Structure formats: structure tokens, C-alpha cells
Amino acid sequence: HTHTHTQREMEKKEAEMRKRTTGTEGEEKKGPGVVGKGQEKADVGGTKSYVVPFVAVIAVIALVAFVKLLSGGGFAAFTPERLSKFDGVQSNKLYMSILGEVYDVTKGKKHYGPTSGYYFFIGKDATRSFATGVFKQQEGVVPHRIDDLSPDEIASVLHWVDFYKKNSAGYKRVGVFCSEDEFAIYDHSGQKTPYGRKVDGVIKAALDHQQRFEEEKRTYTLCSSRWTARDGGEVWCTEHNHVPRQGSLVDEKSTRCGCFPATVAAQNQDRLKVVEGCDPKASRCKSAEVEVV
């Protein structure tokens, strides 16, 4: 009797074990990490998710990017041919490039449209013209080359770059200009080229030059001057033992009239020129009208 009772208890426990490990009698119960045929995998919270092939995801991303490129949206690399299409005629967009960065200036159509004054800049990179003020293609001149510009001209370009970057008129940066020549600042992946890194050095040198020139102007004040129809021009320096000179110790192209110590003027005659009509040692003299700004 005891043996029979024990055997029944064992059979009962075995039946309970089978119920815990099977769904119905004779059917194997799937564990949480096993997906049976025709079943969808369930996450911990019970929300259904689908296994999407990785290739399909990439295809969707590529399609979206392609559509953006066709519509001119998104960030992209612009060859000269591609940029030329965003001219307000072939496309309703107006794109331009400065220092290798492409901007959508469509919101400024009254300034950049086909009949407007700045239309020259549309569909191209004409960075050089922002410095020179020459609004036409010049033979033998690369319109996006800037490494041969003067520090003052570089400063002028940077002024306009800052204007577009600040987005004050709603102009949006949409990509980079890849000129496909030795003067390309960016490559097709948006990285700086060797020339682009050279330009970075040129810009740094121009900014250093500008800072030194400003320091010079603070150190050596402007000449005092006046001009009348009856007496003509006169320039003078009020500081003791200072003489008026045209030029700069820093900027070889400067023609401003500054007051320099006589010893400094004597040591830098190649850069500091005696004002026309003045005695080299005079601190005040009659002269033609000179630039003092």
C-alpha cells in the first residue's frame, strides 16, 4: 500500500512537471528566446517587433539621401556643374559659395535673383570678388583662389563669411564646394584638402597681421591735418620729436599718415615715406591733402 501511494505521488509530480514545461500534452513549450515557425518574436514588455533585414534599412536610408540630393536639400558636396544648376532659372533655388561653403540665399532673392546686383555670385564660388570688388570673370584668374590675396583682402572675405555664418538674413549652409582643381578647399567627403589647410594658414596670418596693424595704429597716432582752398594742405604731429610719415611698419600697402618717432622713421625709410612737400625732420609742414584714416 505504501509503495502504491508513493508511486502515485511520483506520477502526480511528474504530471505537474509536464504541465509546467509543455503548453498542451505532447507539445513542447517554447522558451522566451526561441521563435517557432510562423511566430513573431515578442519583447519583454509583450510589444511585437519585426526582424527587418539590415540591407533593407540601408536601402531606405540611401533612398532618402538620394531624394534629398535630387531636391537640393540636405548637406552635400557641390561640383561646379552641380552648383551652377541652382541659379534661380534651372532651379527655383539660389545657391552660392564663399570660401568653399555653399549657402542657400533664396530668401534674399531681391538681392541675388537673376535681375539683381549680386546675381554674379549665384551658382558659383566667386570668393575672390568679395575682396576685389570685380564682378566679372577675369581671364586667367581662378575666382575661388584666395591664397595670393593681401591681408586686407582676406579680412574683407572673412567679413562676408561671418555675415553668412551668422545667418542674419536666413541664409542656410547646405554643403561644400568641390572645385576639382588644385584650389579646392574641400574634397567630396567634406574634409579639408591640402590647399584648404594652406588657406587656414593664410587666414591665420592675415588675422595676426590685422591685429598687429591695429596695435600700430594705437601706438602711433594719426597725423593732424587740415586743408583750405586758400592755404592748401597742412599736416603735423603734436607729440614731441615725432614726424608725419605715410605708410606702416606692418602693412606695406598702407598709405595712412601717422606720427612716428624721428628715430623710428629714420630706421624704416623703406616703409615710412616722407609726406610730399615736407622736410624729413619737420614735425609740421605744408603739403597736399593726405590720407589720415
C-alpha positions as CSV (number, residue, x, y, z in Angstrom):
1,H,0.0,0.0,0.0
2,T,2.8,2.3,0.9
3,H,4.6,1.5,-2.3
4,T,1.4,2.2,-4.3
5,H,0.9,5.5,-2.5
6,T,4.4,6.6,-3.2
7,Q,4.2,5.6,-6.8
8,R,1.0,7.7,-7.2
9,E,2.6,10.7,-5.7
10,M,5.6,10.4,-8.0
11,E,3.2,10.1,-11.1
12,K,1.3,13.1,-9.9
13,K,4.5,15.2,-9.5
14,E,5.7,14.1,-13.0
15,A,2.3,15.2,-14.4
16,E,2.7,18.6,-12.8
17,M,6.2,18.9,-14.2
18,R,5.0,18.2,-17.7
19,K,2.3,20.8,-17.4
20,R,4.9,23.4,-16.4
21,T,7.2,22.6,-19.3
22,T,4.6,22.0,-22.1
23,G,1.8,24.0,-23.5
24,T,-0.6,21.1,-24.1
25,E,0.0,17.4,-23.7
26,G,2.7,16.2,-26.1
27,E,3.6,19.8,-27.4
28,E,7.0,21.3,-26.5
29,K,6.7,24.7,-24.9
30,K,8.9,27.4,-26.5
31,G,11.3,29.3,-24.2
32,P,11.5,33.1,-24.2
33,G,14.4,33.1,-26.6
34,V,13.0,30.6,-29.1
35,V,10.8,31.6,-32.0
36,G,8.7,28.8,-33.6
37,K,7.7,28.7,-37.2
38,G,5.1,31.3,-38.0
39,Q,5.6,33.1,-34.7
40,E,6.6,36.7,-34.2
41,K,9.3,37.4,-31.7
42,A,8.0,39.3,-28.6
43,D,10.0,41.6,-26.4
44,V,10.0,41.7,-22.6
45,G,7.0,44.0,-22.5
46,G,5.0,42.0,-24.9
47,T,5.1,44.5,-27.7
48,K,5.6,42.9,-31.0
49,S,8.7,43.8,-33.1
50,Y,9.7,42.6,-36.5
51,V,13.1,41.5,-37.7
52,V,14.0,43.7,-40.6
53,P,17.0,42.8,-42.8
54,F,19.9,45.2,-42.3
55,V,20.2,45.6,-46.1
56,A,16.7,46.9,-46.3
57,V,17.4,49.6,-43.7
58,I,20.5,50.7,-45.6
59,A,18.4,50.8,-48.8
60,V,15.8,53.1,-47.2
61,I,18.5,55.4,-45.9
62,A,20.2,55.6,-49.3
63,L,16.8,56.3,-51.0
64,V,16.1,59.2,-48.6
65,A,19.5,60.7,-49.2
66,F,19.1,60.3,-52.9
67,V,15.8,62.1,-52.9
68,K,17.4,64.9,-50.8
69,L,20.2,65.3,-53.3
70,L,17.8,65.5,-56.2
71,S,15.8,68.2,-54.5
72,G,18.8,70.1,-53.5
73,G,18.2,69.6,-49.8
74,G,20.4,68.3,-47.1
75,F,24.2,68.6,-46.8
76,A,26.2,67.7,-49.9
77,A,29.3,68.2,-52.0
78,F,28.8,70.5,-55.0
79,T,30.9,70.3,-58.1
80,P,31.0,73.4,-60.3
81,E,28.5,71.8,-62.7
82,R,26.0,70.9,-59.9
83,L,26.2,74.2,-58.2
84,S,25.6,76.0,-61.5
85,K,22.1,74.5,-61.6
86,F,20.9,76.3,-58.5
87,D,20.7,79.6,-60.4
88,G,17.1,80.6,-59.9
89,V,16.3,79.6,-63.5
90,Q,17.1,75.9,-63.8
91,S,16.0,75.6,-60.2
92,N,13.9,77.8,-58.0
93,K,16.8,77.8,-55.5
94,L,19.6,80.3,-55.4
95,Y,22.9,78.8,-54.2
96,M,26.3,80.5,-53.9
97,S,29.6,79.6,-52.4
98,I,32.1,81.6,-50.4
99,L,35.4,80.1,-49.1
100,G,34.3,76.7,-50.2
101,E,31.0,76.7,-48.2
102,V,27.7,76.7,-50.1
103,Y,24.7,78.7,-48.9
104,D,21.1,78.8,-49.9
105,V,20.3,82.5,-50.3
106,T,16.9,82.0,-51.9
107,K,15.4,84.2,-49.1
108,G,17.4,87.1,-50.4
109,K,16.0,86.8,-53.9
110,K,15.7,90.6,-54.2
111,H,19.4,90.8,-53.8
112,Y,20.6,87.6,-55.5
113,G,17.9,87.0,-58.2
114,P,18.6,87.0,-62.0
115,T,17.9,90.7,-62.3
116,S,19.6,91.8,-59.1
117,G,23.1,93.2,-58.4
118,Y,24.6,90.2,-56.6
119,Y,23.4,87.6,-59.1
120,F,27.1,87.4,-60.3
121,F,27.7,85.3,-57.2
122,I,25.0,82.8,-57.8
123,G,25.7,79.2,-59.0
124,K,29.5,79.5,-58.4
125,D,32.2,80.2,-55.8
126,A,33.5,83.7,-56.5
127,T,35.2,84.3,-53.2
128,R,37.8,86.4,-54.7
129,S,35.3,89.0,-55.9
130,F,34.2,89.6,-52.3
131,A,37.7,91.1,-51.7
132,T,38.5,92.7,-55.1
133,G,35.0,94.1,-56.0
134,V,35.5,92.8,-59.6
135,F,32.1,91.4,-60.6
136,K,33.1,89.7,-63.8
137,Q,35.1,86.7,-64.8
138,Q,38.7,87.7,-65.5
139,E,40.9,85.7,-67.9
140,G,43.5,83.6,-66.1
141,V,42.0,84.3,-62.7
142,V,40.6,81.5,-60.6
143,P,37.6,83.0,-58.9
144,H,37.8,80.9,-55.7
145,R,41.5,81.2,-55.2
146,I,42.5,83.4,-52.2
147,D,45.9,82.4,-51.0
148,D,47.5,85.2,-53.1
149,L,45.3,87.9,-51.7
150,S,46.6,90.6,-49.3
151,P,45.8,90.5,-45.6
152,D,43.3,93.4,-46.0
153,E,41.6,91.5,-48.9
154,I,41.5,88.3,-46.7
155,A,39.9,90.4,-44.0
156,S,37.3,91.6,-46.4
157,V,36.5,88.0,-47.3
158,L,36.2,87.0,-43.7
159,H,33.8,89.8,-43.1
160,W,31.4,88.3,-45.6
161,V,32.0,84.8,-44.4
162,D,31.0,86.0,-40.9
163,F,27.9,87.6,-42.4
164,Y,26.6,84.4,-44.0
165,K,27.6,82.2,-41.0
166,K,25.6,84.4,-38.6
167,N,22.5,83.6,-40.8
168,S,21.1,87.1,-40.1
169,A,19.0,87.0,-43.3
170,G,18.0,83.4,-43.0
171,Y,20.7,82.0,-45.3
172,K,21.3,78.3,-44.7
173,R,24.6,76.5,-45.2
174,V,23.8,73.4,-47.4
175,G,27.2,71.9,-48.3
176,V,30.7,72.4,-49.6
177,F,32.1,73.4,-53.0
178,C,34.5,70.9,-54.6
179,S,36.1,72.7,-57.4
180,E,38.0,69.7,-58.7
181,D,41.2,71.7,-59.2
182,E,44.3,72.5,-57.1
183,F,42.5,75.3,-55.4
184,A,39.7,73.2,-53.9
185,I,39.3,73.8,-50.1
186,Y,37.1,70.7,-49.5
187,D,37.0,67.3,-51.0
188,H,33.9,65.3,-51.9
189,S,33.7,63.9,-48.3
190,G,33.6,67.4,-46.8
191,Q,37.2,67.2,-45.5
192,K,39.8,69.9,-45.9
193,T,42.2,69.4,-48.8
194,P,45.9,70.2,-48.5
195,Y,45.1,73.5,-50.2
196,G,42.3,74.0,-47.7
197,R,44.8,73.6,-44.8
198,K,47.1,76.1,-46.6
199,V,44.2,78.6,-46.7
200,D,43.7,78.1,-43.0
201,G,47.3,79.2,-42.5
202,V,46.8,82.2,-44.8
203,I,43.8,83.3,-42.8
204,K,45.6,82.9,-39.5
205,A,48.5,85.0,-40.9
206,A,46.0,87.7,-42.1
207,L,44.3,87.9,-38.7
208,D,47.7,88.2,-37.0
209,H,48.6,90.9,-39.4
210,Q,45.4,92.7,-38.8
211,Q,45.9,92.6,-35.1
212,R,49.5,94.0,-35.3
213,F,48.3,96.8,-37.6
214,E,45.6,97.8,-35.1
215,E,48.2,97.8,-32.4
216,E,50.4,100.0,-34.5
217,K,47.6,102.5,-35.1
218,R,47.0,102.6,-31.3
219,T,50.7,103.2,-30.7
220,Y,51.4,105.7,-33.5
221,T,48.6,108.2,-33.8
222,L,47.2,109.7,-37.0
223,C,48.7,112.9,-38.3
224,S,46.6,116.0,-37.6
225,S,45.7,117.7,-40.9
226,R,43.6,120.4,-42.5
227,W,43.0,121.8,-45.9
228,T,41.6,125.0,-47.2
229,A,41.2,126.4,-50.7
230,R,43.2,129.5,-49.7
231,D,46.1,127.9,-47.8
232,G,46.1,124.4,-49.2
233,G,47.1,121.4,-47.0
234,E,49.0,121.2,-43.8
235,V,50.0,118.1,-41.6
236,W,51.6,118.0,-38.2
237,C,52.3,115.9,-35.2
238,T,51.7,117.1,-31.7
239,E,53.9,114.5,-29.9
240,H,57.4,115.7,-29.1
241,N,60.1,114.6,-31.6
242,H,57.5,112.8,-33.9
243,V,57.3,113.4,-37.6
244,P,54.5,112.7,-40.1
245,R,55.0,109.7,-42.4
246,Q,52.9,107.9,-44.9
247,G,53.0,104.1,-44.6
248,S,53.1,101.4,-42.0
249,L,55.7,99.2,-40.2
250,V,53.2,96.3,-40.6
251,D,51.2,96.9,-43.7
252,E,53.4,97.6,-46.8
253,K,50.3,98.7,-48.8
254,S,49.1,101.2,-46.3
255,T,49.2,105.0,-47.2
256,R,47.8,106.4,-43.9
257,C,49.6,109.3,-42.4
258,G,50.9,108.5,-38.9
259,C,53.1,110.2,-36.4
260,F,56.3,108.2,-35.7
261,P,59.3,109.0,-33.6
262,A,62.0,110.5,-35.7
263,T,64.4,107.6,-34.9
264,V,61.8,105.0,-36.0
265,A,61.1,107.0,-39.2
266,A,64.8,107.1,-40.0
267,Q,65.3,103.4,-39.4
268,N,62.3,102.4,-41.6
269,Q,62.6,104.7,-44.6
270,D,61.6,101.9,-47.0
271,R,58.2,101.6,-45.3
272,L,57.6,105.1,-43.8
273,K,57.7,107.7,-46.6
274,V,58.2,111.4,-46.1
275,V,55.0,113.3,-46.8
276,E,55.2,115.1,-50.1
277,G,56.3,118.7,-49.7
278,C,57.6,118.2,-46.1
279,D,61.1,118.4,-44.7
280,P,62.1,115.0,-43.4
281,K,62.9,116.4,-40.0
282,A,59.9,118.7,-39.7
283,S,57.0,117.9,-37.4
284,R,54.7,120.3,-39.2
285,C,54.6,121.3,-42.8
286,K,52.6,122.5,-45.8
287,S,51.6,119.6,-48.0
288,A,49.0,118.3,-50.4
289,E,46.0,116.6,-48.8
290,V,47.0,113.2,-47.4
291,E,45.1,110.1,-46.2
292,V,44.9,110.0,-42.4
293,V,42.4,107.3,-41.8
